[in-house]
Structures are given as structure tokens and as C-alpha cells.
Amino acid sequence: MTKSGSIAVGIVLGCLGVIITGLQVTDVPVAAQAPTRVFELRTYTANPGKFDAMKARFRDHILPLFKKHNLTVVGFWTHADPPTSENTLVYILAHESREAAKKNWAAFIADPVRKEVWAETEKDGPINMKVDSVYLNPTEFSPIK
């Protein structure tokens, strides 16, 4: 083999190594991402006079149960302006998938501690007037996925 032929073979082998390495590196992040991850936007409206009880129930009882049942909290908010600032709580959960959300919510609902908390905190009547839930998919340009 000539010197130029050896160089050509070396270049080709080097390029193949880069391509193969590149394919392996490229495949790793794609496989590590969760393409089915979804977010759940939940809006709670409290019955009159029950907003503080609603916030206390989340703060004191529900958050540990969410953690226990893999319901990952992104954040909690209240409306900034009246009248809804007086009775509306909004939060977002992150789920590995819709199937995981369904499974984790079922475990949360069935949890005996949750049932005890509900019984205790609602002995004077229901706290929630209304609960809305919407699932959201992140866009390709979303900073959170």
C-alpha cells in the first residue's frame, strides 16, 4: 500500500470512528429524555370562608402525600387580583407520563392518610367548590420539558 493509500485508509477509519462515536453520543441524550412527560395544571376554587383551610391542607398534609405518591410539584400560586385571589389556588405537577399520572393519582386517592385528612378537614363542610385539571405537553421551545 502506498503512503497516500495508508493516509486515505486512516482518514476513512478515523471518520468512521467519529461517526460511530457521534451516533452513540447522539443516541444517549435522546434515550435519556422522557418524550411522554406531561404537566398537569390544577385550579382549585374554595367554598366561601374555606380558602385558608384549603391552603393549610395542602401545606400541612397534601405535600408530603404528593411526594410519597410521586406527584412532583412544580409550583403553587394564588391569583394576584380580587375577587379570585380570595378563593383560587393553582398548581402544576410534572408526571413521567399520562399513565404514571393516572397510577400515582389512584394511589394518592386510595391512601388511608389522605382519607383521614379529608375527613378531619371537611368535618365542617367541603373545602373545595370546584377543581379543574388540564394536562399540558411542553412545546419544543419550552425551557422546561
KEDOFI-442640 format. One record per residue (C-alpha): residue in one letter; x, y, z. Coordinates in Angstrom, 1 decimal. Example, Ala and Ser with C-alpha at 12.3 -4.5 7.8 and 13.67 -1.06 7.14 Angstrom:
# residues 2
<atom res="A" x="12.3" y="-4.5" z="7.8"/>
<atom res="S" x="13.7" y="-1.1" z="7.1"/>
***
This chain:
# residues 145
<atom res="M" x="0.0" y="0.0" z="0.0"/>
<atom res="T" x="1.3" y="3.5" z="-0.8"/>
<atom res="K" x="1.8" y="6.2" z="1.7"/>
<atom res="S" x="-1.2" y="8.1" z="0.2"/>
<atom res="G" x="-3.3" y="5.0" z="0.4"/>
<atom res="S" x="-2.4" y="4.5" z="4.1"/>
<atom res="I" x="-3.3" y="8.1" z="4.8"/>
<atom res="A" x="-6.7" y="7.6" z="3.0"/>
<atom res="V" x="-7.4" y="4.4" z="4.9"/>
<atom res="G" x="-6.5" y="6.2" z="8.2"/>
<atom res="I" x="-8.8" y="9.1" z="7.3"/>
<atom res="V" x="-11.7" y="6.8" z="6.4"/>
<atom res="L" x="-11.2" y="4.8" z="9.7"/>
<atom res="G" x="-11.0" y="8.0" z="11.6"/>
<atom res="C" x="-14.2" y="9.3" z="10.1"/>
<atom res="L" x="-16.0" y="6.0" z="10.8"/>
<atom res="G" x="-14.8" y="6.3" z="14.4"/>
<atom res="V" x="-16.2" y="9.8" z="14.6"/>
<atom res="I" x="-19.5" y="8.8" z="13.0"/>
<atom res="I" x="-19.9" y="5.7" z="15.3"/>
<atom res="T" x="-19.0" y="7.7" z="18.4"/>
<atom res="G" x="-21.3" y="10.5" z="17.2"/>
<atom res="L" x="-24.1" y="8.1" z="16.8"/>
<atom res="Q" x="-23.6" y="6.7" z="20.3"/>
<atom res="V" x="-23.3" y="10.1" z="21.9"/>
<atom res="T" x="-26.4" y="11.4" z="20.0"/>
<atom res="D" x="-28.4" y="8.4" z="21.0"/>
<atom res="V" x="-27.7" y="8.7" z="24.7"/>
<atom res="P" x="-29.5" y="12.1" z="25.3"/>
<atom res="V" x="-32.4" y="11.1" z="23.2"/>
<atom res="A" x="-32.9" y="7.9" z="25.2"/>
<atom res="A" x="-32.5" y="9.8" z="28.5"/>
<atom res="Q" x="-35.2" y="12.3" z="27.7"/>
<atom res="A" x="-38.8" y="11.4" z="28.6"/>
<atom res="P" x="-40.8" y="12.2" z="25.5"/>
<atom res="T" x="-44.0" y="11.3" z="27.3"/>
<atom res="R" x="-43.5" y="13.7" z="30.2"/>
<atom res="V" x="-46.6" y="15.8" z="30.8"/>
<atom res="F" x="-47.6" y="18.6" z="33.2"/>
<atom res="E" x="-50.9" y="18.9" z="35.0"/>
<atom res="L" x="-52.4" y="22.4" z="35.7"/>
<atom res="R" x="-54.8" y="22.2" z="38.5"/>
<atom res="T" x="-57.1" y="25.0" z="39.7"/>
<atom res="Y" x="-59.0" y="24.8" z="43.0"/>
<atom res="T" x="-61.7" y="27.2" z="44.0"/>
<atom res="A" x="-62.6" y="27.2" z="47.7"/>
<atom res="N" x="-66.0" y="27.4" z="49.1"/>
<atom res="P" x="-66.7" y="30.7" z="50.8"/>
<atom res="G" x="-64.7" y="31.1" z="54.0"/>
<atom res="K" x="-62.6" y="28.0" z="53.3"/>
<atom res="F" x="-59.6" y="29.4" z="51.4"/>
<atom res="D" x="-57.3" y="29.4" z="54.4"/>
<atom res="A" x="-58.3" y="25.8" z="55.2"/>
<atom res="M" x="-57.6" y="24.8" z="51.6"/>
<atom res="K" x="-54.1" y="26.3" z="51.7"/>
<atom res="A" x="-53.4" y="24.8" z="55.2"/>
<atom res="R" x="-54.5" y="21.3" z="54.0"/>
<atom res="F" x="-52.1" y="21.5" z="51.0"/>
<atom res="R" x="-49.2" y="22.9" z="53.1"/>
<atom res="D" x="-49.6" y="20.7" z="56.1"/>
<atom res="H" x="-50.9" y="17.4" z="54.8"/>
<atom res="I" x="-51.1" y="17.1" z="51.0"/>
<atom res="L" x="-47.5" y="18.0" z="50.1"/>
<atom res="P" x="-46.0" y="15.0" z="52.0"/>
<atom res="L" x="-48.6" y="12.7" z="50.4"/>
<atom res="F" x="-47.8" y="14.1" z="46.9"/>
<atom res="K" x="-44.1" y="13.2" z="47.5"/>
<atom res="K" x="-45.0" y="9.8" z="48.8"/>
<atom res="H" x="-47.0" y="9.1" z="45.6"/>
<atom res="N" x="-44.6" y="10.5" z="43.1"/>
<atom res="L" x="-46.8" y="13.6" z="42.3"/>
<atom res="T" x="-44.0" y="16.1" z="41.6"/>
<atom res="V" x="-44.9" y="19.7" z="42.4"/>
<atom res="V" x="-43.6" y="22.4" z="40.0"/>
<atom res="G" x="-45.2" y="25.2" z="42.0"/>
<atom res="F" x="-48.2" y="26.7" z="43.7"/>
<atom res="W" x="-49.8" y="30.1" z="43.0"/>
<atom res="T" x="-52.7" y="32.2" z="44.0"/>
<atom res="H" x="-54.4" y="34.7" z="41.8"/>
<atom res="A" x="-52.9" y="38.2" z="42.1"/>
<atom res="D" x="-56.2" y="40.2" z="41.9"/>
<atom res="P" x="-59.5" y="40.1" z="43.6"/>
<atom res="P" x="-62.0" y="38.5" z="43.7"/>
<atom res="T" x="-60.3" y="35.2" z="42.7"/>
<atom res="S" x="-57.3" y="36.0" z="44.8"/>
<atom res="E" x="-59.6" y="35.3" z="47.8"/>
<atom res="N" x="-60.5" y="31.8" z="46.8"/>
<atom res="T" x="-58.4" y="30.3" z="44.0"/>
<atom res="L" x="-55.3" y="28.1" z="44.2"/>
<atom res="V" x="-53.4" y="27.0" z="41.2"/>
<atom res="Y" x="-50.6" y="24.5" z="41.0"/>
<atom res="I" x="-48.6" y="22.4" z="38.4"/>
<atom res="L" x="-47.5" y="18.8" z="38.7"/>
<atom res="A" x="-45.0" y="17.1" z="36.5"/>
<atom res="H" x="-45.6" y="13.5" z="35.6"/>
<atom res="E" x="-43.4" y="10.9" z="33.8"/>
<atom res="S" x="-46.4" y="10.1" z="31.5"/>
<atom res="R" x="-50.2" y="10.2" z="31.5"/>
<atom res="E" x="-50.2" y="6.6" z="32.6"/>
<atom res="A" x="-47.9" y="7.4" z="35.5"/>
<atom res="A" x="-50.2" y="10.3" z="36.5"/>
<atom res="K" x="-53.2" y="8.0" z="36.5"/>
<atom res="K" x="-51.4" y="5.4" z="38.6"/>
<atom res="N" x="-50.0" y="7.9" z="41.1"/>
<atom res="W" x="-53.3" y="9.8" z="41.5"/>
<atom res="A" x="-55.1" y="6.4" z="42.1"/>
<atom res="A" x="-52.6" y="5.6" z="44.9"/>
<atom res="F" x="-52.9" y="9.1" z="46.4"/>
<atom res="I" x="-56.8" y="8.8" z="46.4"/>
<atom res="A" x="-56.6" y="5.4" z="48.0"/>
<atom res="D" x="-54.1" y="6.4" z="50.7"/>
<atom res="P" x="-55.7" y="6.0" z="54.1"/>
<atom res="V" x="-53.8" y="9.0" z="55.5"/>
<atom res="R" x="-55.4" y="11.2" z="52.7"/>
<atom res="K" x="-58.8" y="9.8" z="53.6"/>
<atom res="E" x="-58.3" y="10.7" z="57.3"/>
<atom res="V" x="-57.1" y="14.2" z="56.3"/>
<atom res="W" x="-60.2" y="14.8" z="54.2"/>
<atom res="A" x="-62.5" y="13.5" z="56.9"/>
<atom res="E" x="-60.8" y="15.8" z="59.5"/>
<atom res="T" x="-60.5" y="18.9" z="57.4"/>
<atom res="E" x="-64.1" y="18.6" z="56.0"/>
<atom res="K" x="-66.0" y="17.9" z="59.2"/>
<atom res="D" x="-67.5" y="21.4" z="58.9"/>
<atom res="G" x="-68.3" y="21.0" z="55.2"/>
<atom res="P" x="-66.4" y="20.7" z="51.9"/>
<atom res="I" x="-63.4" y="22.9" z="51.3"/>
<atom res="N" x="-63.4" y="22.7" z="47.5"/>
<atom res="M" x="-66.2" y="24.3" z="45.5"/>
<atom res="K" x="-64.6" y="23.4" z="42.2"/>
<atom res="V" x="-61.5" y="21.5" z="40.9"/>
<atom res="D" x="-60.2" y="21.8" z="37.3"/>
<atom res="S" x="-57.4" y="19.7" z="35.8"/>
<atom res="V" x="-55.8" y="20.1" z="32.4"/>
<atom res="Y" x="-52.8" y="18.1" z="31.1"/>
<atom res="L" x="-50.2" y="20.0" z="29.2"/>
<atom res="N" x="-47.4" y="19.0" z="26.8"/>
<atom res="P" x="-44.3" y="21.1" z="26.6"/>
<atom res="T" x="-43.5" y="22.7" z="23.2"/>
<atom res="E" x="-40.2" y="22.1" z="21.6"/>
<atom res="F" x="-39.2" y="25.7" z="22.6"/>
<atom res="S" x="-40.3" y="25.4" z="26.2"/>
<atom res="P" x="-37.4" y="25.9" z="28.7"/>
<atom res="I" x="-39.0" y="23.2" z="30.9"/>
<atom res="K" x="-39.7" y="19.8" z="29.5"/>
***
